[in-house]
Amino acid sequence: MPKANIHRRSTLEEIYPPDAFASDAAQNGRVPNTVLSGVRILSAPDAAGDFEFERATQQIGGSLGQLSCPAPPGRQDPRRGTRQPDEGIGRSRSTGGLRSLPK
C-alpha cells in the first residue's frame, strides 16, 4: 500500500497529486452524482507520522467507511445534503486525523 507522512506534504502529493484532487473535487461537486471519488485512509499515523492510504471511489448510497472525498468550496456534501467548508488536501473527515499537511 502507498504510504505518506503527515509531516511531509510532498509524500501525499506523490500518490494523490493536486490535479487528481481537483479532478475528484470537481466530479464530486456535480449534480446529480452517484459516485464519490477520493482517498481511503487505511491506517493511523505511526510514531514517525507514516500512514497508508489509497485512491478510492464509493457509491453514494453505500457506507463511506474511511473514504475522504474532496469537494469544491461551498458545495453541498452529497452524502449529507449540507454545505461543506473548504477542507483542503489531507483532511480526513471520517478519521478526524489529518487537518493540514506542512509544505
Buried (B, 14 or more C-beta within 10 A) or exposed (E): EBBBBBEBBEBBBEBBEEEBBEEBBBBBBEEEEEBBBBBBBBEEBEEEBBBBBEEBBBEBEEEBEBBBBBBBEEBBBBBEEEEBEEBEBBBBBBBEBBEEBEE
